[in-house]
Amino acid sequence: MAIPVLIIGKSGSGKSASLRNFKPEEIRLINVIHKPLPFRNHFDDVINSDDYPTVSAAMKSTDKPVTVIDDAGYLITDMFMNQHTKEGRGNGIFTLYNNLADYFWRLVKYAKECSDNRIIYFIMHEDKNDMGDIKPKTIGKLLDEKVCVEGMFTIVLRSLKQDGKYYFATTTDGMDVTKTPMGMFSEPLIDNDLKMVDQTIRKYYGLSEKEEHQKHLESKEDTNGKN
């Protein structure tokens, strides 16, 4: 079973920049809104799409140990913006909201069904409600109240900028949904380096970075041998 990880934060808080220390060949990046990365490095394996079947297939088909969906929240936004004028009002718009929740819920569930040793990062913007609670930004109340997006993840990091430096929060401040397993991180704030985070998660759960890629190569060799 793969491990899905949720990362939330304000725009400009360092979410995408946290990818900077991955090598070009190390990850599959699913770039939902086809935006340029905020650093000079590039990645060899990039899928630009806001189409759920394409994103699901991209998660499943790669042999890379790391998949990043940036910005996963725009899967919800783009679907809403593309369809809400067509649905009209009443039952049509209610069905659309149901679909928004259903599609995203299924995507996270599908991520968990990917191969072992895989970590799939969902990067999303954060939103603050009238009570000051901070959660991943969605559309409508169905995902928040019926699905509870953050509840589908064991690991939720929040990107922050303090005193000119960028961090990931590893524990909640009482108003946000940040959470990590006991003993995974020793500090409440860590550098916003997703490569370091990935290594820490793998060490905690005893996952290998190379095993998934090796399995893929062996599978290709077996197939070629049969041909």
N, C-alpha and C positions, 0 to 999 in steps of 0.2 A: 504494500500500500504506500502510495506517495504521501508526502507531507505538504499540505497547503499552508502558506504563511501569509497573513494579512499585514500590509503596511499602510498606515493612514497618515495624513498630514496636510497642512495648508499648502497652497501653491507657493513655490519658492522656498520651501522648508528643507529641501535636499533629498526628496524621495528618489527622483530619477538619477541625481548625482551620486547616489549611493552605489550605483553600478560601476563606477569608474575603475575599480581595481580588478574587475574580471578581465581575463585575457580574451582577445577577439573570438577564439574558438571554444570558449568554455560554456557559453549559454545559448539557449534559444530565446530571442526577444520577440514577443508578440506586441507590436506597437499599434495600439488600437486607433489612435488618431493621427498616426504617421507624423509625429512631431520630432524635430531634431533633438538629439541628446545634448545635455548642457556640458559636454566635455569633448575633447578632440578624439578620444579613442573611438573605434568603430567595432561592430560585431559582425562576424561572418554569416550568422544565421538569424535573419530578421524576417518576420512575417508581418506585413502591414494589413490589418483587417479589423473591422468591427462586426463581422458576421459570426454568429455563434457557432454554426457548424464548422466553419474554417478554423476558428480558435480552438474548438474541441479537438479537431483532427490534428492541429499543430501541437497541442499538448501531448497527444497520444503517440504521434509518429516519430518524435525526435529521440535520438539516443543520448542527447546531452543530459547530464545529471541535474542541470538547473534550467528552469523555464521561468521567465518573468513576463507577466502581463501588465503592461504600462500604457495607459491608465485604465484599469479594469472597470472603473466607474462609468467610463464613457460607453461601454457596451449597453448600459442601461439608458444613458442619456440619448445616445444616437438612435436607439430603437424607438424611444418615446418621440423624439423630434421627427423621425421619418414616418411615424404612423399616426400620431395623435389627430392630425387634421383629417385623416381619412376615416377615422372611427366615429367622428361626430360626438354625440353626447349619450348619456344614459347607459344602456347595456354595452354599447360599443366601447366607450372609454373605460368602463369597469372591466371588460374583458382584456383590454390593453394592459391595465395595471396588473391584472392577474398574470398575464403573459410575462410582464417585466419581472415579476417576482419568480415565476416558475422557471424561466430561462436561466436567470442568474443562479438560483438555487441548484438547478441541474448541473450547471457548469462547475460549481464548487464540489458537488458530489462526484462528478466525473473526474475531476482532478485527483480525488482520493483513490480512484480506481486505476490510476496509472501505475507503472512499474515501481517496485521497491527501489530504494536509494535515490529516488527523484524528490526534489523539493521544488514546489511551484509557488512563486511569489505573486500575490495579487496586490498591486499598488493602486490606492484609491485616495481621493480627496476626503478631508474630514468635514463634518458639519456640526454645528452647535444648536441645540434646541432652546426653547424658551426657559428651561430650567438650568441651562448652562452645561448640560451633559454633552459630551463630544463623542460622536460615532462616525462610521463611514458614511459618506454622502451618497444618498440614493434619491429616488423620485417617488413621491407618495408615501403612504404609511404602511403599505402591505408588507414590504420587505423588512421594515423596522419592527413592526408589531407582530407579524405572523411568522416571519422567517428568522429574524435577528441574525443578520449577516455575521457579526463578530462571534456569535455563538457557535458557528460552524468551524472555527479555527481554534487550535490550542495555543498558537503563537500569534500575538497581535503587537506589532511595534508601532510607535508613533514618532514621526520625524519632527524635530524642533530646532529652532535657531535661538541661541542664547549667547549674549555678549559677543556677537560676531562669529560664533562657532556653530557647527551643525552636529546634531546628535540624534540618536534613537533613544527614546524612553523605553525601558524594559518592564516597568511597573506602573500601575495606575496612580494618578495623583488624586484619585477619589472622584473625579469628574469625567474621566475618559475611560475607554474600554481596553487600554493597554494591559497585556498579560503575557507572561512567559512561564514555562514549567519551573518548579522549585529547583534552584541550584544551577540553572542553565547559564545565567548571567549573574555576576557578583556585584555589579554596579547598577544603580537606577538609570544612569545615563551612560551611553557608550558612543564611540565614534560612529558616524553614519556611513559605515563601510559594509556593504552587503556581502562582499566576499568574506570578510571576517565573521559576519553573522552566520553565513552558510557553513563555514568551517566549524563554528561553535555548535551549531545544531547537529551536524554530522557526528562530531565527537560525542555529544550528549547521547544520541540515539544509536551510536555504533554503526553509522552508515558509511559506505565507501563512495568516493567521488568517481572512481575508475571502473567499478564493477559493471555498472549499467552500460557504459560504452564498450567494455570488453565483451559483454554478452551479445551486443549488437554485431560486433565484428565476427564473433564465432558463428552467429546465425547466418551472416552473409557468406562465410567460408563454407558452411554446410550446404547452403543453397547452391553455391557455385560448384561444389564438388558433385552434387547430384546431377547438375546439368552437364 
